[in-house]
C-alpha cells in the first residue's frame, strides 16, 4: 500500500494505492451513494493496473500530525473511542464491515471538532486487532503528567489484548468506574478512609513486560519511560494529590490473564 497527498486548487486529497486490479464492489458504491457520518468522502478508480482510493481531507489534520508535538490526554482518547464506537454502529446500518476502517494515526483525521476515518473496501484486518494497535500509539504518545490519561490508555491497551473483546462494554465499565470515583470525592468522606482508597495496589497496575506481550509488526515496541516501576511510585505519590477513588473497580481484571 502506497500513500500520497495531492492538492487541487482549494481541495486536498489523500491517495491510497493498492497493487491489485480495481473492482467496483458494493462497498464503494454504498459510500458514493450515501454521505456516511464519520467517513471521509472517497472515490475509487483503476490506475495502471492497480487500485487507487482518494479521500477528501481538505481542512483536516491527521492524528499523527496533531500529536507530533503535543501529548495525548484522557479527553483526546475518550473523544476518539466514543467516535469510533459511533461510526462502527453506523457502518452496520449501511452493511459495511468495520474491518474496512484504517485505524492508523496517518489515516484518522480531525475536522469540524470531530474525528473522521478512511474506509478501504476489501480490507481484511480485524477491527479488534487494528484498535489494539491504536492503543499502543496512545501509550507511546501519553501526557505522563496526567495520571487519569495514563490509566485509561494502559487499561484500554490491556483490555484489548483479550480475544474478541467488546469495546462498548470496556467503555461502559470505565464510565461506571468514573462515576464511583467521582462519588467518592464528594464532601464529607472520611479522609483516612479516602487515603486507603487512593493507594495503588501492585496487582492493578500492569507493565508490558509482565504480560510478555509481543507487539505486532505494524508498530514499534512499547518502551517503558524511565522504568515502569519508577513511574508507578511517582504516579502513586501524585495520585494522593489528585484524590483518586477505589481501585478495585478498574475496568480490567488481572485474573483474565
SEKOLZA-955916 format. One record per atom (N, C-alpha, C): residue number from 1; atom name; x, y, z. Coordinates in pm, whole numbers, plus 50000, padded with zeros to 5 digits. Layout:
residues N
     k    a    east   north      up
   NUM   CA       X       Y       Z
...
***
This chain:
residues 257
     k    a    east   north      up
     1    N   50085   49881   50000
     1   CA   50000   50000   50000
     1    C   50088   50124   50000
     2    N   50064   50213   49903
     2   CA   50137   50339   49895
     2    C   50040   50455   49915
     3    N   50088   50560   49977
     3   CA   50001   50675   50004
     3    C   50070   50804   49961
     4    N   49990   50905   49935
     4   CA   50044   51036   49900
     4    C   49934   51140   49899
     5    N   49973   51265   49913
     5   CA   49877   51376   49912
     5    C   49883   51449   49778
     6    N   49769   51503   49738
     6   CA   49762   51583   49617
     6    C   49672   51704   49643
     7    N   49722   51821   49602
     7   CA   49646   51945   49621
     7    C   49589   51989   49487
     8    N   49458   52014   49485
     8   CA   49390   52060   49365
     8    C   49318   52190   49397
     9    N   49370   52302   49350
     9   CA   49309   52431   49378
     9    C   49280   52444   49528
    10    N   49153   52437   49567
    10   CA   49117   52454   49708
    10    C   49080   52322   49775
    11    N   49126   52210   49718
    11   CA   49095   52079   49777
    11    C   49224   51998   49796
    12    N   49222   51914   49900
    12   CA   49336   51827   49929
    12    C   49286   51683   49936
    13    N   49359   51592   49870
    13   CA   49322   51451   49868
    13    C   49436   51366   49924
    14    N   49398   51262   49995
    14   CA   49491   51156   50034
    14    C   49466   51038   49942
    15    N   49569   50997   49867
    15   CA   49557   50883   49777
    15    C   49614   50758   49844
    16    N   49541   50649   49834
    16   CA   49588   50519   49881
    16    C   49589   50425   49761
    17    N   49708   50379   49722
    17   CA   49723   50293   49605
    17    C   49749   50148   49648
    18    N   49675   50056   49588
    18   CA   49691   49913   49615
    18    C   49739   49844   49488
    19    N   49813   49736   49503
    19   CA   49872   49667   49388
    19    C   49772   49580   49312
    20    N   49653   49560   49366
    20   CA   49555   49473   49299
    20    C   49472   49551   49197
    21    N   49414   49478   49102
    21   CA   49330   49539   48999
    21    C   49203   49595   49064
    22    N   49163   49713   49020
    22   CA   49046   49780   49079
    22    C   48916   49710   49039
    23    N   48830   49689   49137
    23   CA   48697   49635   49113
    23    C   48595   49720   49189
    24    N   48490   49758   49119
    24   CA   48384   49839   49180
    24    C   48287   49746   49253
    25    N   48300   49738   49385
    25   CA   48211   49650   49460
    25    C   48103   49730   49531
    26    N   48018   49661   49605
    26   CA   47904   49727   49669
    26    C   47949   49827   49775
    27    N   48068   49805   49835
    27   CA   48114   49894   49941
    27    C   48143   50034   49887
    28    N   48219   50042   49779
    28   CA   48250   50173   49722
    28    C   48123   50237   49666
    29    N   48034   50155   49611
    29   CA   47907   50208   49560
    29    C   47824   50265   49675
    30    N   47822   50196   49789
    30   CA   47747   50243   49905
    30    C   47800   50377   49954
    31    N   47932   50392   49954
    31   CA   47991   50517   50002
    31    C   47973   50631   49902
    32    N   47969   50599   49774
    32   CA   47946   50703   49673
    32    C   47803   50754   49678
    33    N   47709   50663   49703
    33   CA   47567   50698   49700
    33    C   47517   50759   49831
    34    N   47593   50743   49938
    34   CA   47549   50792   50070
    34    C   47660   50871   50138
    35    N   47622   50978   50203
    35   CA   47719   51053   50285
    35    C   47713   50991   50424
    36    N   47807   50904   50453
    36   CA   47805   50826   50577
    36    C   47877   50903   50687
    37    N   47808   50936   50796
    37   CA   47870   51012   50905
    37    C   47995   50944   50958
    38    N   48101   51022   50973
    38   CA   48225   50970   51029
    38    C   48324   50918   50928
    39    N   48281   50899   50802
    39   CA   48372   50853   50698
    39    C   48412   50969   50608
    40    N   48538   50970   50566
    40   CA   48584   51068   50468
    40    C   48524   51035   50332
    41    N   48491   51138   50256
    41   CA   48442   51116   50120
    41    C   48551   51047   50039
    42    N   48513   50947   49959
    42   CA   48612   50868   49886
    42    C   48563   50837   49745
    43    N   48658   50831   49654
    43   CA   48632   50782   49519
    43    C   48735   50674   49489
    44    N   48699   50580   49402
    44   CA   48790   50473   49364
    44    C   48803   50464   49214
    45    N   48921   50421   49166
    45   CA   48941   50406   49023
    45    C   49058   50311   48998
    46    N   49070   50265   48873
    46   CA   49184   50186   48833
    46    C   49292   50277   48777
    47    N   49418   50246   48805
    47   CA   49528   50329   48760
    47    C   49649   50240   48731
    48    N   49681   50226   48601
    48   CA   49797   50144   48560
    48    C   49789   50002   48615
    49    N   49671   49942   48606
    49   CA   49654   49806   48652
    49    C   49646   49792   48802
    50    N   49635   49903   48873
    50   CA   49626   49900   49019
    50    C   49500   49971   49064
    51    N   49479   49976   49195
    51   CA   49362   50043   49252
    51    C   49405   50170   49323
    52    N   49325   50275   49306
    52   CA   49351   50400   49380
    52    C   49222   50445   49448
    53    N   49234   50474   49578
    53   CA   49124   50530   49655
    53    C   49167   50668   49703
    54    N   49083   50768   49675
    54   CA   49117   50907   49706
    54    C   49019   50962   49808
    55    N   49074   51012   49919
    55   CA   48993   51063   50030
    55    C   49009   51214   50039
    56    N   48896   51284   50050
    56   CA   48900   51429   50063
    56    C   48932   51466   50207
    57    N   49045   51536   50227
    57   CA   49088   51573   50363
    57    C   49109   51723   50375
    58    N   49043   51799   50291
    58   CA   49056   51945   50294
    58    C   49021   52001   50431
    59    N   49109   52084   50485
    59   CA   49083   52149   50614
    59    C   49095   52059   50734
    60    N   49148   51938   50715
    60   CA   49161   51844   50826
    60    C   49308   51818   50858
    61    N   49332   51763   50975
    61   CA   49467   51727   51018
    61    C   49466   51583   51066
    62    N   49569   51508   51029
    62   CA   49575   51368   51072
    62    C   49611   51359   51219
    63    N   49574   51248   51281
    63   CA   49610   51226   51421
    63    C   49762   51227   51438
    64    N   49832   51169   51342
    64   CA   49978   51166   51350
    64    C   50036   51306   51357
    65    N   49987   51395   51271
    65   CA   50036   51533   51270
    65    C   49994   51607   51396
    66    N   49871   51586   51440
    66   CA   49819   51656   51557
    66    C   49903   51630   51681
    67    N   49948   51505   51697
    67   CA   50018   51469   51819
    67    C   50169   51450   51799
    68    N   50222   51507   51692
    68   CA   50367   51502   51673
    68    C   50438   51586   51777
    69    N   50379   51700   51811
    69   CA   50444   51791   51905
    69    C   50365   51810   52034
    70    N   50255   51740   52049
    70   CA   50177   51750   52173
    70    C   50140   51611   52220
    71    N   50115   51599   52350
    71   CA   50086   51469   52409
    71    C   49935   51441   52408
    72    N   49901   51314   52412
    72   CA   49761   51272   52417
    72    C   49714   51267   52562
    73    N   49595   51322   52585
    73   CA   49538   51322   52719
    73    C   49409   51240   52723
    74    N   49356   51226   52843
    74   CA   49237   51142   52862
    74    C   49122   51186   52771
    75    N   49094   51315   52766
    75   CA   48981   51362   52687
    75    C   49000   51332   52538
    76    N   49124   51339   52490
    76   CA   49152   51306   52350
    76    C   49116   51161   52321
    77    N   49156   51072   52410
    77   CA   49127   50929   52390
    77    C   48978   50901   52399
    78    N   48911   50964   52496
    78   CA   48767   50941   52511
    78    C   48691   50987   52388
    79    N   48729   51104   52336
    79   CA   48660   51155   52218
    79    C   48680   51060   52100
    80    N   48803   51012   52084
    80   CA   48831   50921   51972
    80    C   48755   50789   51987
    81    N   48762   50728   52103
    81   CA   48698   50597   52123
    81    C   48547   50607   52108
    82    N   48488   50710   52166
    82   CA   48342   50728   52154
    82    C   48301   50749   52008
    83    N   48383   50824   51935
    83   CA   48354   50846   51793
    83    C   48367   50715   51715
    84    N   48469   50638   51746
    84   CA   48489   50510   51678
    84    C   48369   50417   51700
    85    N   48323   50408   51823
    85   CA   48207   50323   51852
    85    C   48085   50372   51774
    86    N   48066   50503   51770
    86   CA   47953   50561   51695
    86    C   47961   50523   51547
    87    N   48080   50536   51489
    87   CA   48097   50508   51346
    87    C   48078   50359   51317
    88    N   48128   50273   51402
    88   CA   48110   50128   51383
    88    C   47961   50093   51380
    89    N   47884   50152   51470
    89   CA   47739   50127   51472
    89    C   47671   50180   51345
    90    N   47720   50293   51295
    90   CA   47665   50349   51172
    90    C   47696   50258   51053
    91    N   47818   50206   51047
    91   CA   47857   50120   50936
    91    C   47766   49998   50924
    92    N   47725   49945   51036
    92   CA   47637   49828   51034
    92    C   47506   49858   50963
    93    N   47458   49982   50976
    93   CA   47332   50019   50910
    93    C   47348   50025   50758
    94    N   47471   50047   50713
    94   CA   47498   50054   50569
    94    C   47559   49925   50516
    95    N   47553   49819   50596
    95   CA   47607   49688   50558
    95    C   47754   49694   50520
    96    N   47829   49778   50591
    96   CA   47973   49789   50569
    96    C   48047   49725   50685
    97    N   48143   49641   50653
    97   CA   48221   49572   50755
    97    C   48318   49670   50821
    98    N   48314   49686   50954
    98   CA   48405   49781   51021
    98    C   48552   49746   51005
    99    N   48583   49623   50960
    99   CA   48723   49588   50934
    99    C   48784   49676   50826
   100    N   48700   49743   50748
   100   CA   48749   49831   50643
   100    C   48806   49962   50692
   101    N   48790   49995   50819
   101   CA   48844   50120   50873
   101    C   48996   50110   50886
   102    N   49065   50212   50838
   102   CA   49211   50218   50850
   102    C   49246   50284   50983
   103    N   49263   50203   51086
   103   CA   49289   50258   51219
   103    C   49439   50274   51244
   104    N   49494   50373   51177
   104   CA   49632   50414   51198
   104    C   49632   50566   51212
   105    N   49723   50622   51290
   105   CA   49724   50768   51309
   105    C   49733   50846   51178
   106    N   49796   50787   51076
   106   CA   49809   50855   50947
   106    C   49678   50864   50871
   107    N   49581   50778   50907
   107   CA   49457   50769   50830
   107    C   49333   50810   50909
   108    N   49354   50869   51024
   108   CA   49242   50922   51104
   108    C   49258   51073   51108
   109    N   49152   51146   51073
   109   CA   49162   51291   51056
   109    C   49064   51365   51147
   110    N   49108   51482   51191
   110   CA   49026   51566   51278
   110    C   48984   51691   51203
   111    N   48854   51718   51205
   111   CA   48799   51837   51141
   111    C   48658   51861   51190
   112    N   48615   51986   51190
   112   CA   48481   52020   51241
   112    C   48459   51964   51380
   113    N   48565   51969   51461
   113   CA   48557   51928   51602
   113    C   48522   51780   51620
   114    N   48562   51697   51523
   114   CA   48533   51554   51535
   114    C   48633   51473   51452
   115    N   48633   51341   51477
   115   CA   48723   51251   51405
   115    C   48652   51189   51285
   116    N   48731   51171   51177
   116   CA   48681   51108   51055
   116    C   48778   50999   51012
   117    N   48723   50895   50949
   117   CA   48801   50775   50919
   117    C   48806   50746   50769
   118    N   48918   50688   50727
   118   CA   48929   50634   50592
   118    C   48872   50492   50592
   119    N   48784   50465   50497
   119   CA   48731   50329   50481
   119    C   48787   50272   50353
   120    N   48856   50157   50364
   120   CA   48920   50094   50249
   120    C   48846   49965   50213
   121    N   48772   49964   50102
   121   CA   48697   49844   50063
   121    C   48788   49722   50049
   122    N   48739   49609   50096
   122   CA   48813   49485   50082
   122    C   48923   49463   50185
   123    N   48936   49555   50278
   123   CA   49040   49540   50380
   123    C   49006   49422   50470
   124    N   49110   49346   50511
   124   CA   49086   49221   50582
   124    C   49132   49223   50728
   125    N   49197   49328   50774
   125   CA   49247   49328   50911
   125    C   49131   49346   51009
   126    N   49115   49256   51107
   126   CA   49005   49267   51204
   126    C   49010   49399   51280
   127    N   48894   49460   51300
   127   CA   48887   49588   51369
   127    C   48943   49579   51511
   128    N   48922   49466   51578
   128   CA   48973   49450   51713
   128    C   49123   49455   51719
   129    N   49189   49390   51624
   129   CA   49335   49392   51617
   129    C   49385   49532   51582
   130    N   49316   49598   51489
   130   CA   49357   49733   51448
   130    C   49345   49832   51564
   131    N   49237   49822   51642
   131   CA   49222   49916   51754
   131    C   49328   49892   51860
   132    N   49367   49766   51881
   132   CA   49473   49739   51979
   132    C   49601   49811   51939
   133    N   49631   49815   51810
   133   CA   49749   49887   51763
   133    C   49736   50036   51795
   134    N   49614   50089   51785
   134   CA   49593   50229   51821
   134    C   49621   50252   51969
   135    N   49588   50156   52053
   135   CA   49616   50174   52196
   135    C   49766   50177   52222
   136    N   49843   50105   52141
   136   CA   49989   50112   52153
   136    C   50036   50254   52123
   137    N   49976   50315   52022
   137   CA   50009   50453   51988
   137    C   49973   50547   52103
   138    N   49856   50528   52164
   138   CA   49816   50610   52278
   138    C   49921   50602   52389
   139    N   49964   50480   52420
   139   CA   50060   50460   52529
   139    C   50190   50536   52500
   140    N   50234   50533   52376
   140   CA   50361   50598   52341
   140    C   50351   50750   52340
   141    N   50231   50803   52313
   141   CA   50214   50948   52300
   141    C   50150   51013   52421
   142    N   50143   50943   52532
   142   CA   50074   50993   52651
   142    C   50137   51119   52709
   143    N   50053   51198   52773
   143   CA   50099   51305   52862
   143    C   50127   51240   52997
   144    N   50254   51220   53029
   144   CA   50288   51147   53151
   144    C   50278   51233   53276
   145    N   50220   51351   53262
   145   CA   50187   51433   53379
   145    C   50040   51416   53417
   146    N   49962   51350   53331
   146   CA   49818   51335   53356
   146    C   49790   51190   53395
   147    N   49769   51166   53522
   147   CA   49750   51030   53572
   147    C   49626   50964   53513
   148    N   49516   51037   53503
   148   CA   49392   50978   53452
   148    C   49410   50928   53309
   149    N   49481   51005   53227
   149   CA   49506   50963   53089
   149    C   49593   50839   53083
   150    N   49694   50833   53169
   150   CA   49783   50717   53174
   150    C   49704   50590   53205
   151    N   49621   50598   53306
   151   CA   49546   50480   53348
   151    C   49447   50436   53240
   152    N   49381   50533   53175
   152   CA   49287   50497   53069
   152    C   49360   50429   52954
   153    N   49473   50484   52912
   153   CA   49547   50427   52799
   153    C   49596   50287   52829
   154    N   49653   50267   52947
   154   CA   49706   50136   52979
   154    C   49595   50033   53001
   155    N   49483   50075   53055
   155   CA   49372   49981   53073
   155    C   49309   49945   52938
   156    N   49299   50042   52847
   156   CA   49250   50012   52712
   156    C   49344   49913   52643
   157    N   49472   49940   52656
   157   CA   49571   49853   52592
   157    C   49560   49711   52645
   158    N   49549   49699   52776
   158   CA   49545   49566   52836
   158    C   49413   49495   52803
   159    N   49302   49566   52810
   159   CA   49172   49505   52783
   159    C   49165   49453   52640
   160    N   49229   49524   52547
   160   CA   49221   49484   52406
   160    C   49318   49372   52371
   161    N   49395   49325   52468
   161   CA   49476   49204   52447
   161    C   49389   49079   52448
   162    N   49270   49091   52506
   162   CA   49180   48976   52512
   162    C   49124   48946   52372
   163    N   49099   48819   52347
   163   CA   49041   48780   52219
   163    C   48891   48813   52220
   164    N   48843   48869   52110
   164   CA   48701   48901   52094
   164    C   48650   48993   52205
   165    N   48728   49094   52238
   165   CA   48684   49188   52341
   165    C   48570   49276   52289
   166    N   48496   49336   52381
   166   CA   48381   49421   52348
   166    C   48416   49564   52389
   167    N   48445   49649   52290
   167   CA   48489   49785   52319
   167    C   48379   49866   52389
   168    N   48255   49846   52349
   168   CA   48146   49920   52413
   168    C   48135   49883   52561
   169    N   48153   49756   52593
   169   CA   48148   49714   52733
   169    C   48267   49770   52811
   170    N   48384   49772   52749
   170   CA   48501   49829   52815
   170    C   48474   49973   52854
   171    N   48416   50050   52762
   171   CA   48389   50191   52790
   171    C   48274   50207   52889
   172    N   48176   50117   52884
   172   CA   48068   50121   52982
   172    C   48122   50098   53122
   173    N   48210   49998   53136
   173   CA   48272   49971   53266
   173    C   48355   50090   53313
   174    N   48422   50154   53218
   174   CA   48503   50271   53253
   174    C   48415   50384   53308
   175    N   48301   50408   53242
   175   CA   48212   50515   53288
   175    C   48157   50485   53427
   176    N   48125   50358   53452
   176   CA   48078   50319   53586
   176    C   48186   50345   53689
   177    N   48308   50308   53656
   177   CA   48421   50331   53747
   177    C   48438   50480   53775
   178    N   48426   50564   53670
   178   CA   48444   50707   53687
   178    C   48336   50766   53777
   179    N   48212   50720   53761
   179   CA   48104   50770   53847
   179    C   48129   50734   53993
   180    N   48175   50612   54016
   180   CA   48206   50571   54153
   180    C   48321   50655   54209
   181    N   48421   50678   54126
   181   CA   48535   50756   54172
   181    C   48495   50899   54206
   182    N   48414   50960   54119
   182   CA   48371   51097   54143
   182    C   48281   51105   54266
   183    N   48200   51000   54287
   183   CA   48116   50998   54406
   183    C   48197   50990   54533
   184    N   48310   50920   54527
   184   CA   48395   50908   54646
   184    C   48464   51038   54680
   185    N   48464   51135   54586
   185   CA   48528   51263   54611
   185    C   48432   51365   54669
   186    N   48306   51325   54690
   186   CA   48208   51418   54745
   186    C   48248   51462   54885
   187    N   48213   51587   54925
   187   CA   48248   51637   55058
   187    C   48193   51547   55168
   188    N   48267   51535   55275
   188   CA   48219   51461   55390
   188    C   48277   51322   55402
   189    N   48353   51276   55301
   189   CA   48413   51144   55310
   189    C   48528   51147   55410
   190    N   48536   51046   55492
   190   CA   48642   51036   55591
   190    C   48777   51038   55522
   191    N   48864   51133   55562
   191   CA   48993   51149   55496
   191    C   49081   51027   55511
   192    N   49077   50962   55627
   192   CA   49161   50844   55647
   192    C   49118   50731   55554
   193    N   48987   50712   55540
   193   CA   48937   50608   55450
   193    C   48971   50641   55306
   194    N   48969   50771   55273
   194   CA   48998   50812   55137
   194    C   49143   50781   55100
   195    N   49235   50804   55197
   195   CA   49375   50776   55170
   195    C   49397   50629   55144
   196    N   49322   50543   55215
   196   CA   49335   50400   55192
   196    C   49288   50364   55051
   197    N   49184   50433   55003
   197   CA   49134   50408   54868
   197    C   49234   50451   54764
   198    N   49312   50554   54794
   198   CA   49397   50616   54693
   198    C   49528   50543   54671
   199    N   49561   50444   54753
   199   CA   49685   50372   54735
   199    C   49678   50287   54608
   200    N   49792   50272   54542
   200   CA   49800   50193   54420
   200    C   49840   50050   54453
   201    N   49751   49953   54452
   201   CA   49791   49815   54475
   201    C   49873   49764   54357
   202    N   49975   49683   54386
   202   CA   50064   49635   54281
   202    C   49990   49557   54174
   203    N   49886   49479   54212
   203   CA   49826   49389   54115
   203    C   49727   49458   54022
   204    N   49705   49589   54036
   204   CA   49612   49657   53948
   204    C   49681   49746   53847
   205    N   49812   49760   53857
   205   CA   49886   49836   53757
   205    C   49978   49739   53687
   206    N   49969   49733   53553
   206   CA   50045   49632   53482
   206    C   50157   49695   53403
   207    N   50254   49616   53366
   207   CA   50359   49660   53276
   207    C   50359   49570   53155
   208    N   50413   49620   53046
   208   CA   50417   49542   52923
   208    C   50499   49415   52944
   209    N   50611   49426   53017
   209   CA   50697   49311   53037
   209    C   50626   49200   53113
   210    N   50544   49237   53213
   210   CA   50476   49137   53293
   210    C   50377   49057   53211
   211    N   50325   49117   53104
   211   CA   50228   49047   53020
   211    C   50296   48960   52915
   212    N   50427   48974   52898
   212   CA   50500   48905   52793
   212    C   50434   48931   52659
   213    N   50401   49057   52636
   213   CA   50330   49097   52516
   213    C   50428   49123   52403
   214    N   50399   49066   52286
   214   CA   50480   49090   52168
   214    C   50402   49181   52075
   215    N   50451   49303   52047
   215   CA   50379   49395   51961
   215    C   50372   49343   51818
   216    N   50271   49389   51744
   216   CA   50255   49346   51606
   216    C   50362   49410   51520
   217    N   50376   49360   51398
   217   CA   50477   49413   51307
   217    C   50448   49552   51260
   218    N   50326   49602   51281
   218   CA   50290   49735   51233
   218    C   50331   49846   51327
   219    N   50382   49814   51443
   219   CA   50415   49919   51539
   219    C   50545   49886   51609
   220    N   50607   49991   51663
   220   CA   50731   49973   51736
   220    C   50702   49914   51873
   221    N   50805   49859   51933
   221   CA   50790   49807   52069
   221    C   50758   49921   52163
   222    N   50660   49897   52251
   222   CA   50629   49997   52352
   222    C   50739   49994   52457
   223    N   50802   50107   52478
   223   CA   50913   50112   52571
   223    C   50869   50181   52699
   224    N   50913   50129   52809
   224   CA   50881   50189   52937
   224    C   50960   50318   52952
   225    N   50896   50422   52994
   225   CA   50960   50552   53006
   225    C   51016   50568   53145
   226    N   51148   50563   53156
   226   CA   51213   50579   53285
   226    C   51192   50460   53376
   227    N   51145   50348   53323
   227   CA   51120   50232   53407
   227    C   50980   50238   53464
   228    N   50901   50133   53435
   228   CA   50761   50136   53478
   228    C   50747   50139   53629
   229    N   50834   50067   53701
   229   CA   50818   50064   53846
   229    C   50853   50200   53907
   230    N   50949   50271   53848
   230   CA   50977   50406   53895
   230    C   50858   50497   53869
   231    N   50797   50479   53751
   231   CA   50679   50559   53720
   231    C   50566   50527   53816
   232    N   50551   50398   53850
   232   CA   50444   50357   53940
   232    C   50454   50431   54073
   233    N   50577   50444   54123
   233   CA   50595   50513   54251
   233    C   50562   50661   54237
   234    N   50603   50720   54124
   234   CA   50572   50862   54103
   234    C   50421   50882   54091
   235    N   50355   50791   54018
   235   CA   50210   50802   54000
   235    C   50138   50787   54132
   236    N   50185   50697   54217
   236   CA   50121   50677   54346
   236    C   50131   50802   54431
   237    N   50246   50868   54425
   237   CA   50263   50991   54503
   237    C   50172   51101   54452
   238    N   50162   51112   54317
   238   CA   50077   51216   54259
   238    C   49930   51185   54279
   239    N   49896   51058   54287
   239   CA   49755   51020   54296
   239    C   49689   51075   54421
   240    N   49764   51088   54530
   240   CA   49703   51138   54653
   240    C   49663   51284   54636
   241    N   49741   51357   54557
   241   CA   49705   51495   54531
   241    C   49580   51502   54443
   242    N   49566   51405   54352
   242   CA   49452   51405   54261
   242    C   49328   51339   54320
   243    N   49342   51277   54438
   243   CA   49230   51221   54513
   243    C   49155   51116   54433
   244    N   49225   51010   54398
   244   CA   49162   50902   54323
   244    C   49074   50817   54412
   245    N   48982   50747   54348
   245   CA   48886   50664   54421
   245    C   48931   50519   54432
   246    N   48835   50429   54447
   246   CA   48864   50289   54473
   246    C   48920   50220   54350
   247    N   49031   50152   54367
   247   CA   49096   50085   54255
   247    C   49040   49947   54227
   248    N   48956   49895   54314
   248   CA   48904   49761   54289
   248    C   48806   49758   54173
   249    N   48763   49878   54127
   249   CA   48666   49884   54019
   249    C   48730   49912   53883
   250    N   48862   49896   53871
   250   CA   48927   49917   53743
   250    C   48865   49827   53637
   251    N   48862   49873   53513
   251   CA   48785   49806   53410
   251    C   48843   49673   53366
   252    N   48969   49647   53395
   252   CA   49029   49520   53354
   252    C   49077   49444   53475
   253    N   49050   49314   53479
   253   CA   49090   49232   53592
   253    C   49216   49154   53557
   254    N   49309   49149   53653
   254   CA   49433   49076   53631
   254    C   49406   48928   53607
   255    N   49299   48872   53667
   255   CA   49274   48729   53657
   255    C   49250   48684   53514
   256    N   49213   48779   53426
   256   CA   49185   48742   53287
   256    C   49311   48702   53212
   257    N   49425   48729   53271
   257   CA   49550   48700   53201
   257    C   49630   48597   53276
***
